[in-house]
Amino acid sequence: MPTLRKNEGTISLFLDFPHADAKHIASGLKTESDFTEDDGIISISISSNNFSDLRAIWNSTMRGIIASEQALNAIKESGE
């Protein structure tokens, strides 16, 4: 089995996506990752020194987006 090596440097992931409720979705990201929201576009930037940590940050960020979207949908469906 090959020996795993530590990464030499930083691994980064950048994601831009539009969302009709971008301001509300972005507010759910405040504790998850670096982001900006501008005119309906959410831009997310995450970095780490290893893939395992990057994946954990990514998963946490995506769970935050999904939870925010589900909460917004529930509010819309209830008519509030």
PDB file with SEQRES, HELIX, SHEET and CRYST1 records, atoms N, CA, C and O in Angstrom:
SEQRES   1 A   80  MET PRO THR LEU ARG LYS ASN GLU GLY THR ILE SER LEU          
SEQRES   2 A   80  PHE LEU ASP PHE PRO HIS ALA ASP ALA LYS HIS ILE ALA          
SEQRES   3 A   80  SER GLY LEU LYS THR GLU SER ASP PHE THR GLU ASP ASP          
SEQRES   4 A   80  GLY ILE ILE SER ILE SER ILE SER SER ASN ASN PHE SER          
SEQRES   5 A   80  ASP LEU ARG ALA ILE TRP ASN SER THR MET ARG GLY ILE          
SEQRES   6 A   80  ILE ALA SER GLU GLN ALA LEU ASN ALA ILE LYS GLU SER          
SEQRES   7 A   80  GLY GLU                                                      
HELIX    1 AA1 ALA A   22  SER A   27  1                                   6    
HELIX    2 AA2 PHE A   51  SER A   78  1                                  28    
SHEET    1 AA1 3 ILE A  11  PRO A  18  0                                        
SHEET    2 AA1 3 ILE A  41  SER A  48 -1                                        
SHEET    3 AA1 3 ASP A  34  ASP A  38 -1                                        
CRYST1    1.000    1.000    1.000  90.00  90.00  90.00 P 1           1          
ATOM      1  N   MET A   1       0.841  -1.159   0.000  1.00  0.00           N  
ATOM      2  CA  MET A   1       0.000   0.000   0.000  1.00  0.00           C  
ATOM      3  C   MET A   1       0.898   1.237   0.000  1.00  0.00           C  
ATOM      4  O   MET A   1       1.864   1.304   0.759  1.00  0.00           O  
ATOM      5  N   PRO A   2       0.574   2.231  -0.864  1.00  0.00           N  
ATOM      6  CA  PRO A   2       1.418   3.427  -0.915  1.00  0.00           C  
ATOM      7  C   PRO A   2       1.309   4.259   0.368  1.00  0.00           C  
ATOM      8  O   PRO A   2       0.275   4.270   1.036  1.00  0.00           O  
ATOM      9  N   THR A   3       2.381   4.938   0.683  1.00  0.00           N  
ATOM     10  CA  THR A   3       2.401   5.809   1.853  1.00  0.00           C  
ATOM     11  C   THR A   3       1.712   7.120   1.522  1.00  0.00           C  
ATOM     12  O   THR A   3       2.006   7.740   0.500  1.00  0.00           O  
ATOM     13  N   LEU A   4       0.788   7.549   2.391  1.00  0.00           N  
ATOM     14  CA  LEU A   4       0.112   8.814   2.178  1.00  0.00           C  
ATOM     15  C   LEU A   4       1.048   9.952   2.541  1.00  0.00           C  
ATOM     16  O   LEU A   4       1.762   9.884   3.541  1.00  0.00           O  
ATOM     17  N   ARG A   5       1.043  10.988   1.733  1.00  0.00           N  
ATOM     18  CA  ARG A   5       1.896  12.141   1.976  1.00  0.00           C  
ATOM     19  C   ARG A   5       1.047  13.346   2.336  1.00  0.00           C  
ATOM     20  O   ARG A   5      -0.092  13.475   1.888  1.00  0.00           O  
ATOM     21  N   LYS A   6       1.604  14.214   3.137  1.00  0.00           N  
ATOM     22  CA  LYS A   6       0.938  15.471   3.448  1.00  0.00           C  
ATOM     23  C   LYS A   6       1.005  16.366   2.222  1.00  0.00           C  
ATOM     24  O   LYS A   6       1.945  16.308   1.430  1.00  0.00           O  
ATOM     25  N   ASN A   7      -0.017  17.191   2.094  1.00  0.00           N  
ATOM     26  CA  ASN A   7      -0.022  18.152   0.993  1.00  0.00           C  
ATOM     27  C   ASN A   7       1.012  19.230   1.256  1.00  0.00           C  
ATOM     28  O   ASN A   7       1.259  19.618   2.398  1.00  0.00           O  
ATOM     29  N   GLU A   8       1.591  19.690   0.204  1.00  0.00           N  
ATOM     30  CA  GLU A   8       2.559  20.773   0.309  1.00  0.00           C  
ATOM     31  C   GLU A   8       1.902  22.051  -0.185  1.00  0.00           C  
ATOM     32  O   GLU A   8       2.087  22.449  -1.335  1.00  0.00           O  
ATOM     33  N   GLY A   9       1.140  22.684   0.678  1.00  0.00           N  
ATOM     34  CA  GLY A   9       0.463  23.915   0.289  1.00  0.00           C  
ATOM     35  C   GLY A   9      -1.006  23.866   0.657  1.00  0.00           C  
ATOM     36  O   GLY A   9      -1.461  22.984   1.386  1.00  0.00           O  
ATOM     37  N   THR A  10      -1.719  24.818   0.143  1.00  0.00           N  
ATOM     38  CA  THR A  10      -3.127  24.965   0.452  1.00  0.00           C  
ATOM     39  C   THR A  10      -3.981  24.464  -0.704  1.00  0.00           C  
ATOM     40  O   THR A  10      -3.658  24.677  -1.873  1.00  0.00           O  
ATOM     41  N   ILE A  11      -5.065  23.801  -0.360  1.00  0.00           N  
ATOM     42  CA  ILE A  11      -6.048  23.354  -1.336  1.00  0.00           C  
ATOM     43  C   ILE A  11      -7.236  24.286  -1.199  1.00  0.00           C  
ATOM     44  O   ILE A  11      -7.714  24.520  -0.089  1.00  0.00           O  
ATOM     45  N   SER A  12      -7.719  24.821  -2.312  1.00  0.00           N  
ATOM     46  CA  SER A  12      -8.830  25.767  -2.271  1.00  0.00           C  
ATOM     47  C   SER A  12      -9.944  25.343  -3.208  1.00  0.00           C  
ATOM     48  O   SER A  12      -9.721  24.682  -4.223  1.00  0.00           O  
ATOM     49  N   LEU A  13     -11.146  25.743  -2.835  1.00  0.00           N  
ATOM     50  CA  LEU A  13     -12.335  25.464  -3.640  1.00  0.00           C  
ATOM     51  C   LEU A  13     -13.147  26.744  -3.714  1.00  0.00           C  
ATOM     52  O   LEU A  13     -13.408  27.379  -2.692  1.00  0.00           O  
ATOM     53  N   PHE A  14     -13.546  27.123  -4.922  1.00  0.00           N  
ATOM     54  CA  PHE A  14     -14.338  28.320  -5.137  1.00  0.00           C  
ATOM     55  C   PHE A  14     -15.627  27.927  -5.857  1.00  0.00           C  
ATOM     56  O   PHE A  14     -15.604  27.149  -6.810  1.00  0.00           O  
ATOM     57  N   LEU A  15     -16.734  28.468  -5.397  1.00  0.00           N  
ATOM     58  CA  LEU A  15     -18.030  28.142  -5.978  1.00  0.00           C  
ATOM     59  C   LEU A  15     -18.854  29.408  -6.070  1.00  0.00           C  
ATOM     60  O   LEU A  15     -19.002  30.124  -5.080  1.00  0.00           O  
ATOM     61  N   ASP A  16     -19.395  29.696  -7.250  1.00  0.00           N  
ATOM     62  CA  ASP A  16     -20.333  30.797  -7.459  1.00  0.00           C  
ATOM     63  C   ASP A  16     -21.643  30.194  -7.946  1.00  0.00           C  
ATOM     64  O   ASP A  16     -21.652  29.363  -8.853  1.00  0.00           O  
ATOM     65  N   PHE A  17     -22.762  30.621  -7.331  1.00  0.00           N  
ATOM     66  CA  PHE A  17     -24.046  30.144  -7.825  1.00  0.00           C  
ATOM     67  C   PHE A  17     -25.145  31.163  -7.549  1.00  0.00           C  
ATOM     68  O   PHE A  17     -25.125  31.863  -6.536  1.00  0.00           O  
ATOM     69  N   PRO A  18     -26.110  31.234  -8.476  1.00  0.00           N  
ATOM     70  CA  PRO A  18     -27.238  32.141  -8.267  1.00  0.00           C  
ATOM     71  C   PRO A  18     -28.311  31.460  -7.420  1.00  0.00           C  
ATOM     72  O   PRO A  18     -28.442  30.236  -7.420  1.00  0.00           O  
ATOM     73  N   HIS A  19     -29.067  32.273  -6.705  1.00  0.00           N  
ATOM     74  CA  HIS A  19     -30.202  31.745  -5.950  1.00  0.00           C  
ATOM     75  C   HIS A  19     -31.219  32.865  -5.787  1.00  0.00           C  
ATOM     76  O   HIS A  19     -30.853  34.006  -5.503  1.00  0.00           O  
ATOM     77  N   ALA A  20     -32.479  32.545  -5.963  1.00  0.00           N  
ATOM     78  CA  ALA A  20     -33.548  33.547  -5.848  1.00  0.00           C  
ATOM     79  C   ALA A  20     -33.572  34.185  -4.461  1.00  0.00           C  
ATOM     80  O   ALA A  20     -33.934  35.354  -4.325  1.00  0.00           O  
ATOM     81  N   ASP A  21     -33.194  33.438  -3.445  1.00  0.00           N  
ATOM     82  CA  ASP A  21     -33.158  33.935  -2.067  1.00  0.00           C  
ATOM     83  C   ASP A  21     -31.726  34.012  -1.551  1.00  0.00           C  
ATOM     84  O   ASP A  21     -31.440  33.615  -0.421  1.00  0.00           O  
ATOM     85  N   ALA A  22     -30.837  34.522  -2.385  1.00  0.00           N  
ATOM     86  CA  ALA A  22     -29.408  34.511  -2.070  1.00  0.00           C  
ATOM     87  C   ALA A  22     -29.083  35.178  -0.733  1.00  0.00           C  
ATOM     88  O   ALA A  22     -28.245  34.675   0.016  1.00  0.00           O  
ATOM     89  N   LYS A  23     -29.731  36.295  -0.426  1.00  0.00           N  
ATOM     90  CA  LYS A  23     -29.419  36.984   0.835  1.00  0.00           C  
ATOM     91  C   LYS A  23     -29.752  36.110   2.034  1.00  0.00           C  
ATOM     92  O   LYS A  23     -29.000  36.072   3.008  1.00  0.00           O  
ATOM     93  N   HIS A  24     -30.882  35.405   1.963  1.00  0.00           N  
ATOM     94  CA  HIS A  24     -31.288  34.542   3.076  1.00  0.00           C  
ATOM     95  C   HIS A  24     -30.404  33.298   3.166  1.00  0.00           C  
ATOM     96  O   HIS A  24     -30.025  32.876   4.258  1.00  0.00           O  
ATOM     97  N   ILE A  25     -30.082  32.721   2.024  1.00  0.00           N  
ATOM     98  CA  ILE A  25     -29.208  31.543   2.009  1.00  0.00           C  
ATOM     99  C   ILE A  25     -27.823  31.932   2.544  1.00  0.00           C  
ATOM    100  O   ILE A  25     -27.236  31.203   3.344  1.00  0.00           O  
ATOM    101  N   ALA A  26     -27.317  33.062   2.107  1.00  0.00           N  
ATOM    102  CA  ALA A  26     -25.993  33.508   2.544  1.00  0.00           C  
ATOM    103  C   ALA A  26     -25.953  33.739   4.048  1.00  0.00           C  
ATOM    104  O   ALA A  26     -24.922  33.499   4.677  1.00  0.00           O  
ATOM    105  N   SER A  27     -27.045  34.198   4.634  1.00  0.00           N  
ATOM    106  CA  SER A  27     -27.037  34.435   6.073  1.00  0.00           C  
ATOM    107  C   SER A  27     -26.823  33.145   6.852  1.00  0.00           C  
ATOM    108  O   SER A  27     -26.332  33.180   7.980  1.00  0.00           O  
ATOM    109  N   GLY A  28     -27.184  32.007   6.266  1.00  0.00           N  
ATOM    110  CA  GLY A  28     -26.958  30.714   6.897  1.00  0.00           C  
ATOM    111  C   GLY A  28     -25.520  30.232   6.794  1.00  0.00           C  
ATOM    112  O   GLY A  28     -25.159  29.218   7.390  1.00  0.00           O  
ATOM    113  N   LEU A  29     -24.700  30.953   6.041  1.00  0.00           N  
ATOM    114  CA  LEU A  29     -23.299  30.560   5.848  1.00  0.00           C  
ATOM    115  C   LEU A  29     -22.343  31.309   6.753  1.00  0.00           C  
ATOM    116  O   LEU A  29     -21.140  31.052   6.715  1.00  0.00           O  
ATOM    117  N   LYS A  30     -22.835  32.214   7.556  1.00  0.00           N  
ATOM    118  CA  LYS A  30     -21.964  33.088   8.352  1.00  0.00           C  
ATOM    119  C   LYS A  30     -20.951  32.330   9.197  1.00  0.00           C  
ATOM    120  O   LYS A  30     -19.840  32.819   9.400  1.00  0.00           O  
ATOM    121  N   THR A  31     -21.300  31.161   9.690  1.00  0.00           N  
ATOM    122  CA  THR A  31     -20.365  30.408  10.530  1.00  0.00           C  
ATOM    123  C   THR A  31     -19.682  29.262   9.782  1.00  0.00           C  
ATOM    124  O   THR A  31     -18.884  28.534  10.372  1.00  0.00           O  
ATOM    125  N   GLU A  32     -19.980  29.094   8.504  1.00  0.00           N  
ATOM    126  CA  GLU A  32     -19.487  27.922   7.781  1.00  0.00           C  
ATOM    127  C   GLU A  32     -18.237  28.180   6.939  1.00  0.00           C  
ATOM    128  O   GLU A  32     -17.288  27.398   6.988  1.00  0.00           O  
ATOM    129  N   SER A  33     -18.230  29.259   6.174  1.00  0.00           N  
ATOM    130  CA  SER A  33     -17.108  29.486   5.269  1.00  0.00           C  
ATOM    131  C   SER A  33     -17.078  30.947   4.844  1.00  0.00           C  
ATOM    132  O   SER A  33     -17.993  31.714   5.142  1.00  0.00           O  
ATOM    133  N   ASP A  34     -16.002  31.321   4.137  1.00  0.00           N  
ATOM    134  CA  ASP A  34     -15.916  32.673   3.591  1.00  0.00           C  
ATOM    135  C   ASP A  34     -16.840  32.754   2.385  1.00  0.00           C  
ATOM    136  O   ASP A  34     -16.839  31.871   1.527  1.00  0.00           O  
ATOM    137  N   PHE A  35     -17.625  33.818   2.329  1.00  0.00           N  
ATOM    138  CA  PHE A  35     -18.559  33.966   1.223  1.00  0.00           C  
ATOM    139  C   PHE A  35     -18.859  35.439   0.991  1.00  0.00           C  
ATOM    140  O   PHE A  35     -18.614  36.287   1.848  1.00  0.00           O  
ATOM    141  N   THR A  36     -19.393  35.718  -0.186  1.00  0.00           N  
ATOM    142  CA  THR A  36     -19.973  37.009  -0.477  1.00  0.00           C  
ATOM    143  C   THR A  36     -21.301  36.760  -1.165  1.00  0.00           C  
ATOM    144  O   THR A  36     -21.513  35.711  -1.774  1.00  0.00           O  
ATOM    145  N   GLU A  37     -22.176  37.717  -1.064  1.00  0.00           N  
ATOM    146  CA  GLU A  37     -23.456  37.662  -1.777  1.00  0.00           C  
ATOM    147  C   GLU A  37     -23.595  38.990  -2.481  1.00  0.00           C  
ATOM    148  O   GLU A  37     -23.547  40.040  -1.840  1.00  0.00           O  
ATOM    149  N   ASP A  38     -23.767  38.961  -3.787  1.00  0.00           N  
ATOM    150  CA  ASP A  38     -23.890  40.187  -4.553  1.00  0.00           C  
ATOM    151  C   ASP A  38     -24.898  39.996  -5.674  1.00  0.00           C  
ATOM    152  O   ASP A  38     -24.690  39.210  -6.598  1.00  0.00           O  
ATOM    153  N   ASP A  39     -25.977  40.724  -5.570  1.00  0.00           N  
ATOM    154  CA  ASP A  39     -26.987  40.738  -6.635  1.00  0.00           C  
ATOM    155  C   ASP A  39     -27.501  39.337  -6.988  1.00  0.00           C  
ATOM    156  O   ASP A  39     -27.644  38.997  -8.163  1.00  0.00           O  
ATOM    157  N   GLY A  40     -27.774  38.538  -5.963  1.00  0.00           N  
ATOM    158  CA  GLY A  40     -28.337  37.211  -6.184  1.00  0.00           C  
ATOM    159  C   GLY A  40     -27.329  36.115  -6.466  1.00  0.00           C  
ATOM    160  O   GLY A  40     -27.711  34.976  -6.735  1.00  0.00           O  
ATOM    161  N   ILE A  41     -26.050  36.443  -6.409  1.00  0.00           N  
ATOM    162  CA  ILE A  41     -24.991  35.449  -6.633  1.00  0.00           C  
ATOM    163  C   ILE A  41     -24.252  35.239  -5.321  1.00  0.00           C  
ATOM    164  O   ILE A  41     -23.791  36.196  -4.699  1.00  0.00           O  
ATOM    165  N   ILE A  42     -24.142  33.992  -4.905  1.00  0.00           N  
ATOM    166  CA  ILE A  42     -23.379  33.639  -3.714  1.00  0.00           C  
ATOM    167  C   ILE A  42     -22.032  33.088  -4.179  1.00  0.00           C  
ATOM    168  O   ILE A  42     -21.977  32.188  -5.017  1.00  0.00           O  
ATOM    169  N   SER A  43     -20.968  33.623  -3.639  1.00  0.00           N  
ATOM    170  CA  SER A  43     -19.612  33.154  -3.949  1.00  0.00           C  
ATOM    171  C   SER A  43     -19.005  32.604  -2.659  1.00  0.00           C  
ATOM    172  O   SER A  43     -18.901  33.308  -1.655  1.00  0.00           O  
ATOM    173  N   ILE A  44     -18.611  31.338  -2.710  1.00  0.00           N  
ATOM    174  CA  ILE A  44     -18.048  30.666  -1.543  1.00  0.00           C  
ATOM    175  C   ILE A  44     -16.595  30.323  -1.828  1.00  0.00           C  
ATOM    176  O   ILE A  44     -16.241  29.897  -2.927  1.00  0.00           O  
ATOM    177  N   SER A  45     -15.764  30.520  -0.812  1.00  0.00           N  
ATOM    178  CA  SER A  45     -14.344  30.192  -0.917  1.00  0.00           C  
ATOM    179  C   SER A  45     -13.948  29.411   0.329  1.00  0.00           C  
ATOM    180  O   SER A  45     -14.116  29.894   1.448  1.00  0.00           O  
ATOM    181  N   ILE A  46     -13.423  28.210   0.137  1.00  0.00           N  
ATOM    182  CA  ILE A  46     -12.927  27.428   1.269  1.00  0.00           C  
ATOM    183  C   ILE A  46     -11.515  26.945   0.957  1.00  0.00           C  
ATOM    184  O   ILE A  46     -11.174  26.653  -0.189  1.00  0.00           O  
ATOM    185  N   SER A  47     -10.707  26.872   2.008  1.00  0.00           N  
ATOM    186  CA  SER A  47      -9.311  26.446   1.849  1.00  0.00           C  
ATOM    187  C   SER A  47      -8.890  25.606   3.040  1.00  0.00           C  
ATOM    188  O   SER A  47      -9.421  25.753   4.141  1.00  0.00           O  
ATOM    189  N   SER A  48      -7.938  24.730   2.809  1.00  0.00           N  
ATOM    190  CA  SER A  48      -7.390  23.905   3.875  1.00  0.00           C  
ATOM    191  C   SER A  48      -6.020  23.398   3.452  1.00  0.00           C  
ATOM    192  O   SER A  48      -5.633  23.487   2.287  1.00  0.00           O  
ATOM    193  N   ASN A  49      -5.303  22.867   4.424  1.00  0.00           N  
ATOM    194  CA  ASN A  49      -3.993  22.286   4.124  1.00  0.00           C  
ATOM    195  C   ASN A  49      -4.073  20.809   3.785  1.00  0.00           C  
ATOM    196  O   ASN A  49      -3.067  20.202   3.417  1.00  0.00           O  
ATOM    197  N   ASN A  50      -5.275  20.214   3.905  1.00  0.00           N  
ATOM    198  CA  ASN A  50      -5.408  18.805   3.514  1.00  0.00           C  
ATOM    199  C   ASN A  50      -6.815  18.519   3.001  1.00  0.00           C  
ATOM    200  O   ASN A  50      -7.767  19.229   3.326  1.00  0.00           O  
ATOM    201  N   PHE A  51      -6.926  17.471   2.199  1.00  0.00           N  
ATOM    202  CA  PHE A  51      -8.188  17.122   1.570  1.00  0.00           C  
ATOM    203  C   PHE A  51      -9.254  16.750   2.587  1.00  0.00           C  
ATOM    204  O   PHE A  51     -10.423  17.092   2.405  1.00  0.00           O  
ATOM    205  N   SER A  52      -8.884  16.075   3.627  1.00  0.00           N  
ATOM    206  CA  SER A  52      -9.847  15.633   4.628  1.00  0.00           C  
ATOM    207  C   SER A  52     -10.552  16.819   5.283  1.00  0.00           C  
ATOM    208  O   SER A  52     -11.774  16.818   5.428  1.00  0.00           O  
ATOM    209  N   ASP A  53      -9.783  17.822   5.674  1.00  0.00           N  
ATOM    210  CA  ASP A  53     -10.378  19.012   6.278  1.00  0.00           C  
ATOM    211  C   ASP A  53     -11.209  19.794   5.265  1.00  0.00           C  
ATOM    212  O   ASP A  53     -12.283  20.297   5.592  1.00  0.00           O  
ATOM    213  N   LEU A  54     -10.711  19.893   4.040  1.00  0.00           N  
ATOM    214  CA  LEU A  54     -11.449  20.595   2.996  1.00  0.00           C  
ATOM    215  C   LEU A  54     -12.806  19.924   2.763  1.00  0.00           C  
ATOM    216  O   LEU A  54     -13.829  20.595   2.625  1.00  0.00           O  
ATOM    217  N   ARG A  55     -12.796  18.606   2.724  1.00  0.00           N  
ATOM    218  CA  ARG A  55     -14.049  17.866   2.535  1.00  0.00           C  
ATOM    219  C   ARG A  55     -15.005  18.116   3.692  1.00  0.00           C  
ATOM    220  O   ARG A  55     -16.205  18.280   3.471  1.00  0.00           O  
ATOM    221  N   ALA A  56     -14.502  18.149   4.917  1.00  0.00           N  
ATOM    222  CA  ALA A  56     -15.349  18.399   6.082  1.00  0.00           C  
ATOM    223  C   ALA A  56     -15.957  19.800   6.023  1.00  0.00           C  
ATOM    224  O   ALA A  56     -17.137  19.983   6.323  1.00  0.00           O  
ATOM    225  N   ILE A  57     -15.146  20.786   5.634  1.00  0.00           N  
ATOM    226  CA  ILE A  57     -15.660  22.156   5.508  1.00  0.00           C  
ATOM    227  C   ILE A  57     -16.703  22.223   4.404  1.00  0.00           C  
ATOM    228  O   ILE A  57     -17.742  22.862   4.567  1.00  0.00           O  
ATOM    229  N   TRP A  58     -16.431  21.564   3.279  1.00  0.00           N  
ATOM    230  CA  TRP A  58     -17.371  21.522   2.158  1.00  0.00           C  
ATOM    231  C   TRP A  58     -18.694  20.904   2.596  1.00  0.00           C  
ATOM    232  O   TRP A  58     -19.759  21.459   2.326  1.00  0.00           O  
ATOM    233  N   ASN A  59     -18.631  19.763   3.267  1.00  0.00           N  
ATOM    234  CA  ASN A  59     -19.853  19.093   3.724  1.00  0.00           C  
ATOM    235  C   ASN A  59     -20.652  19.978   4.672  1.00  0.00           C  
ATOM    236  O   ASN A  59     -21.875  20.064   4.559  1.00  0.00           O  
ATOM    237  N   SER A  60     -19.980  20.624   5.592  1.00  0.00           N  
ATOM    238  CA  SER A  60     -20.645  21.510   6.540  1.00  0.00           C  
ATOM    239  C   SER A  60     -21.295  22.696   5.822  1.00  0.00           C  
ATOM    240  O   SER A  60     -22.418  23.087   6.141  1.00  0.00           O  
ATOM    241  N   THR A  61     -20.589  23.249   4.869  1.00  0.00           N  
ATOM    242  CA  THR A  61     -21.122  24.369   4.094  1.00  0.00           C  
ATOM    243  C   THR A  61     -22.359  23.949   3.310  1.00  0.00           C  
ATOM    244  O   THR A  61     -23.362  24.662   3.302  1.00  0.00           O  
ATOM    245  N   MET A  62     -22.291  22.806   2.657  1.00  0.00           N  
ATOM    246  CA  MET A  62     -23.431  22.339   1.862  1.00  0.00           C  
ATOM    247  C   MET A  62     -24.633  22.012   2.762  1.00  0.00           C  
ATOM    248  O   MET A  62     -25.777  22.279   2.392  1.00  0.00           O  
ATOM    249  N   ARG A  63     -24.374  21.440   3.929  1.00  0.00           N  
ATOM    250  CA  ARG A  63     -25.482  21.177   4.866  1.00  0.00           C  
ATOM    251  C   ARG A  63     -26.132  22.485   5.300  1.00  0.00           C  
ATOM    252  O   ARG A  63     -27.353  22.550   5.444  1.00  0.00           O  
ATOM    253  N   GLY A  64     -25.338  23.520   5.507  1.00  0.00           N  
ATOM    254  CA  GLY A  64     -25.888  24.824   5.867  1.00  0.00           C  
ATOM    255  C   GLY A  64     -26.760  25.397   4.770  1.00  0.00           C  
ATOM    256  O   GLY A  64     -27.827  25.946   5.048  1.00  0.00           O  
ATOM    257  N   ILE A  65     -26.320  25.277   3.522  1.00  0.00           N  
ATOM    258  CA  ILE A  65     -27.112  25.764   2.387  1.00  0.00           C  
ATOM    259  C   ILE A  65     -28.412  24.986   2.274  1.00  0.00           C  
ATOM    260  O   ILE A  65     -29.478  25.578   2.101  1.00  0.00           O  
ATOM    261  N   ILE A  66     -28.333  23.670   2.370  1.00  0.00           N  
ATOM    262  CA  ILE A  66     -29.527  22.828   2.268  1.00  0.00           C  
ATOM    263  C   ILE A  66     -30.513  23.147   3.387  1.00  0.00           C  
ATOM    264  O   ILE A  66     -31.714  23.262   3.141  1.00  0.00           O  
ATOM    265  N   ALA A  67     -30.017  23.289   4.612  1.00  0.00           N  
ATOM    266  CA  ALA A  67     -30.898  23.594   5.746  1.00  0.00           C  
ATOM    267  C   ALA A  67     -31.569  24.955   5.562  1.00  0.00           C  
ATOM    268  O   ALA A  67     -32.760  25.105   5.836  1.00  0.00           O  
ATOM    269  N   SER A  68     -30.811  25.937   5.101  1.00  0.00           N  
ATOM    270  CA  SER A  68     -31.380  27.265   4.861  1.00  0.00           C  
ATOM    271  C   SER A  68     -32.452  27.211   3.791  1.00  0.00           C  
ATOM    272  O   SER A  68     -33.512  27.818   3.940  1.00  0.00           O  
ATOM    273  N   GLU A  69     -32.189  26.496   2.725  1.00  0.00           N  
ATOM    274  CA  GLU A  69     -33.165  26.390   1.640  1.00  0.00           C  
ATOM    275  C   GLU A  69     -34.427  25.652   2.092  1.00  0.00           C  
ATOM    276  O   GLU A  69     -35.538  26.046   1.738  1.00  0.00           O  
ATOM    277  N   GLN A  70     -34.258  24.592   2.866  1.00  0.00           N  
ATOM    278  CA  GLN A  70     -35.419  23.862   3.374  1.00  0.00           C  
ATOM    279  C   GLN A  70     -36.251  24.729   4.320  1.00  0.00           C  
ATOM    280  O   GLN A  70     -37.480  24.681   4.283  1.00  0.00           O  
ATOM    281  N   ALA A  71     -35.593  25.516   5.162  1.00  0.00           N  
ATOM    282  CA  ALA A  71     -36.308  26.405   6.072  1.00  0.00           C  
ATOM    283  C   ALA A  71     -37.084  27.459   5.280  1.00  0.00           C  
ATOM    284  O   ALA A  71     -38.239  27.744   5.596  1.00  0.00           O  
ATOM    285  N   LEU A  72     -36.460  28.034   4.259  1.00  0.00           N  
ATOM    286  CA  LEU A  72     -37.142  29.018   3.425  1.00  0.00           C  
ATOM    287  C   LEU A  72     -38.355  28.411   2.725  1.00  0.00           C  
ATOM    288  O   LEU A  72     -39.419  29.027   2.662  1.00  0.00           O  
ATOM    289  N   ASN A  73     -38.186  27.200   2.204  1.00  0.00           N  
ATOM    290  CA  ASN A  73     -39.294  26.517   1.540  1.00  0.00           C  
ATOM    291  C   ASN A  73     -40.445  26.239   2.496  1.00  0.00           C  
ATOM    292  O   ASN A  73     -41.610  26.387   2.126  1.00  0.00           O  
ATOM    293  N   ALA A  74     -40.129  25.844   3.706  1.00  0.00           N  
ATOM    294  CA  ALA A  74     -41.169  25.580   4.713  1.00  0.00           C  
ATOM    295  C   ALA A  74     -41.928  26.851   5.045  1.00  0.00           C  
ATOM    296  O   ALA A  74     -43.148  26.821   5.208  1.00  0.00           O  
ATOM    297  N   ILE A  75     -41.213  27.979   5.148  1.00  0.00           N  
ATOM    298  CA  ILE A  75     -41.872  29.255   5.430  1.00  0.00           C  
ATOM    299  C   ILE A  75     -42.783  29.642   4.273  1.00  0.00           C  
ATOM    300  O   ILE A  75     -43.909  30.091   4.490  1.00  0.00           O  
ATOM    301  N   LYS A  76     -42.301  29.468   3.041  1.00  0.00           N  
ATOM    302  CA  LYS A  76     -43.102  29.805   1.858  1.00  0.00           C  
ATOM    303  C   LYS A  76     -44.349  28.935   1.772  1.00  0.00           C  
ATOM    304  O   LYS A  76     -45.431  29.418   1.440  1.00  0.00           O  
ATOM    305  N   GLU A  77     -44.190  27.648   2.075  1.00  0.00           N  
ATOM    306  CA  GLU A  77     -45.335  26.728   2.006  1.00  0.00           C  
ATOM    307  C   GLU A  77     -46.370  27.011   3.078  1.00  0.00           C  
ATOM    308  O   GLU A  77     -47.558  26.762   2.873  1.00  0.00           O  
ATOM    309  N   SER A  78     -45.934  27.528   4.221  1.00  0.00           N  
ATOM    310  CA  SER A  78     -46.883  27.819   5.307  1.00  0.00           C  
ATOM    311  C   SER A  78     -47.588  29.153   5.077  1.00  0.00           C  
ATOM    312  O   SER A  78     -48.529  29.492   5.795  1.00  0.00           O  
ATOM    313  N   GLY A  79     -47.133  29.913   4.073  1.00  0.00           N  
ATOM    314  CA  GLY A  79     -47.798  31.160   3.734  1.00  0.00           C  
ATOM    315  C   GLY A  79     -47.371  32.347   4.565  1.00  0.00           C  
ATOM    316  O   GLY A  79     -48.035  33.383   4.528  1.00  0.00           O  
ATOM    317  N   GLU A  80     -46.315  32.239   5.296  1.00  0.00           N  
ATOM    318  CA  GLU A  80     -45.849  33.375   6.109  1.00  0.00           C  
ATOM    319  C   GLU A  80     -45.025  34.326   5.318  1.00  0.00           C  
ATOM    320  O   GLU A  80     -44.558  35.332   5.854  1.00  0.00           O  
TER     321      GLU A  80                                                      
END                                                                             
